[in-house]
Amino acid sequence: MLKDITLGQYYPRDSVIHRLDPRTKLVGTLVFLLSLFLFRSFACCLVATLFLGAVIRASKVPFGFMVRGLRSIMVLLAITMFFNLLLTPGIPVLRIWKLTVTREGILQALFMAIRLIYLIIGSTVMTLTTTPNHLTDGMEKGLAPLNRLHVPVHEVSMMMSIALRFIPILMEETDKIMKAQMARGADFESGGLIKKAKNLVPLLVPLFVSAFRRANDLALAMEARGYRGGQGRTKMKPLIYQKRDYGAYLILAGYLVCICAAGILSPL
């Protein structure tokens, strides 16, 4: 289960998506995620599917590796669909005891599942094709106008980048602790859901200790190298838009036109 979490990992490949400016990928990801919630029709889902499929193919990241992260959200996905099926009013389709499944509930559950799956995959594409350093530089450069409002853009970008980078590290640390405790007789597999949750409690103390130790080591390393924040810092490789980035923005604009047209012409 822990190895299925792909968010925050980087998958090195020589692809056009990897070579894009991180600002382009951030804007593209944000626009794609927003488009998933602005429209509600099968035609819009088809446009989003074609666009996401083309991006995945261009990234050269194996599709199986990319969708592996969906296994960790199956419980959340099932709960979301269950409540949408039973709590959405509309035309009754099926009655089970006192529970009623409606036509609108089925559509709502279906669209919500698609949105959640595409949200995870779309975010994963960005992290798999962008190194943490480039992601930090892209966020800092893109949010630079907020500095005039005294927003600590560099610090916020650094914290988000470190948080993403720590996800696979902490998952690996959790896996090591679980294997060490299983070697000493701990059981994390048997029992129901509540018992499994209780069995995970002994993992929290060593995991928190390890996380605090890593955070302290990181802080000491940054201070030892003279890190004093973003003010006055220069970049060895400054971000400069290339022709491929302008082409990516044109493709993104075409995607918006297509999904807007699909939402207007096909309301369902």
N, C-alpha and C positions, 0 to 999 in steps of 0.2 A: 504493500500500500504506500509506504513512504517513498519507494523508488518511482512511483507513478507521478509524483509531483514534478512537473517540468517548468513551472513558472519560476523565473529568476535564473534559469540556466542559460548558458550560451552554447550554441551548436555551430562550430566553425565550418564555413563553406565559402567557396568562391562564387557568389551569385550576385545578381544585380540588386537584390533586396539587401544583402549584407553591405554592399558598397554605397547604398543611399545615405544621405545625410541623416543623422539621428533626429533632427528637427522635422524632416519630411516624414519619417516613420511615426513620430509622436503625433503629428497633425493627422496623418492618415488613419492611425489607430483611433484617435479621438473622434474623427468624423465617422468612421465605420461604426463605432459603438453607439454614437448618438443616432445614426440612421436606423439602427435596429429597433429603437423605441419610438421613433417618430411616425412610423408607418406600420399598418397591420393588414396585410393581405398576402395571399400566396404568391402573387406576382412579385411583390417586394422581396419575399423570402428567396424566390428563384434568382433575382438579380444579385442579392447579397451572397447567395451560395456560389454563383458563377464568379463573382469578384473575389471572394475569399479563396476559392479553389485555384484561381489563376495566380494569386499572390503566393499560396503555399507551393504551387508548382515552380514558380519563379525563384523561391527561396532555396530550393534544392534540399530542404530538410525532409527526411523520411516522414511520410504521412502517419505511419504507425507510431513513431516516436512523438509526434506532435499531439495526437489524440490520446496518448497514454495518460495525460493529465486529467482527462475526463473521468477516469475511474474514481478519483478522490472526491468527486462531487455527485456521485450517483445517489447517495442518500438524500442530499439536499434537493436534487432534481426530482426524486420520487416524492418527497414531501410537498414540494411546490406544486407538482402536477396533481397530487391527491387533493389538496385544499382548493385548487382552482376548479377541479372537476365537481366537487361537492358543494362549494359555497358560491358559485356563480349563478344568479337567477336567470331564467329563460324558459325555453320550450323544453318540457320533460322528454327525455329519450329512454331512460331506464330508471326503474325504482328498485332499490334493494333495502328492504325493511323500511326504516324511516329516512333513508338517504335517497336523494334524487340527483341523477346525472342529467344535465341539460345540454342542449346543442351548443349554446354559447359557452358552457363550461368546458366542453371538449375542445372547441376552437381556442379558448383562452389558455387552456393547459398546453395545447400543442404549440401555440405561438410563444408562450413563456419558456417552454423547454428549448425551442429553437434559439430564442434570444440568449438564454443562459449558456447554451453550448457554444454559440458563435462568439459570445463575449469572452469566454475562457480561451477559445482557440485564437481569436483575434489578438488578445493580450499576449498569448504565448508566442505568436509569430514575432512580435516586436522584441520580446526578451531573448528569444532564441537567435535572432539575427543581429543583436546589438550588444556590444560589450558593456559592462557596467560603467567604464570610464567614458565611453561615447554617450551613453545614456545620460550621465551626469552633465556632460558638456552641452548636450542638446537641450536638456531641461533648463540649464542655467542661461544659455543663449536665448532660448525662446521666451523665457519669462523675464528677461533683462529689463523691459520697460517698467516692471513692477518695483524696481529699485528706487524709482522716483517717489514711490509711495512708502518708502522705508520698509519694504518687505524683504526679509533676509533670503533672497532667492538662492544664493549659493549654498547656504546652510540647509535650506529645504531640499534642494536637489541632491546634496550630498547624503542627507539622511535617507531619502527615498532610495537612492542607489545602494547604500549600505544595507538597507532593509531587504531589498531584492537579492542582493548578493548573499545575505545571511540565510535565506530560505533553504537553498540546497545544503549549506553547511550544517545547519541545525537538524535538517532531516537525516543527514548522514550520521551526525552525532547521536540522534535518537535511535537510529538503527543499531549502532554499536552498543549503546546502553541496553537495548532490548535483548540483543544476542548475548551480552554478558550476563544479564539476569536470567535468561532462559537456560544458560549453561549451569546456573546455580539452582535450578529447579522452578523458576517462575513460570507461570502459565498465562499466556495472553490470548489463547485461541478458544478455550472451552468456555461454556456458559452462554447466557443470553447477552443482549446488548448492554444492560445495566451492569452485569458482572464484568464484562470486558472493559467498560468505562472505569469501574473501580480498580481493575487490575492495572490500568495505566497510571494511576495516581503515584505509585513509587517511582515512575519515570520523571516526574516533574522536578523533584529536588535536585538530582544530579544534572538534569538538563538545564535548569536555571543557573546552577553553579558554573557549568561549562559556558553558558551564554555570557554571564557576567565576566568570567575570566577572559573570554575572547574579546569582549568589548573593552576591557581594561588594557589588554595587550595592544589592541588596535589604537586606542587613545595614546598610549605611551609611544608607539611607533610613529604616529602622526606628529606628536610633539618633538620627538627626537629628530625628525626630518624638517623641523622648522615650520610646520603648518600653522598658519595664523588666520585662516579664513580666506574669503575670496577677494578681498579688497587689495588691489595692486598686483594680483597674480597674472602671469602671462601664460600663454598656451604654446607648447612645442608644435602642435598641429592644430592651428586655428580652423574652425569650421567655415567652409566656403561652399556655396551652392554650385553644383555642376549642372551640365546639360541634362543629365539623367534625372536630377531632382526636379527640374522644371517639367520634364516629360511626365514624371510621376504625379505632379500636381495637375497636369492636364488630364491624365487618366482618372485621378480622383474626382475632378470636376465632371468628367463624363459619367462616372459612377453615380454622382449625386443627381445629374440630369435624368439618368435612366431610372433610378429608384423613385424620384419625384414623379416622373411620368407614369411609372407602374402604380404608384399609390393613388394618383388621380384617375387613371383610366380603369383601374381594377380595385375598387374599394374593398373587396373581399377576396 
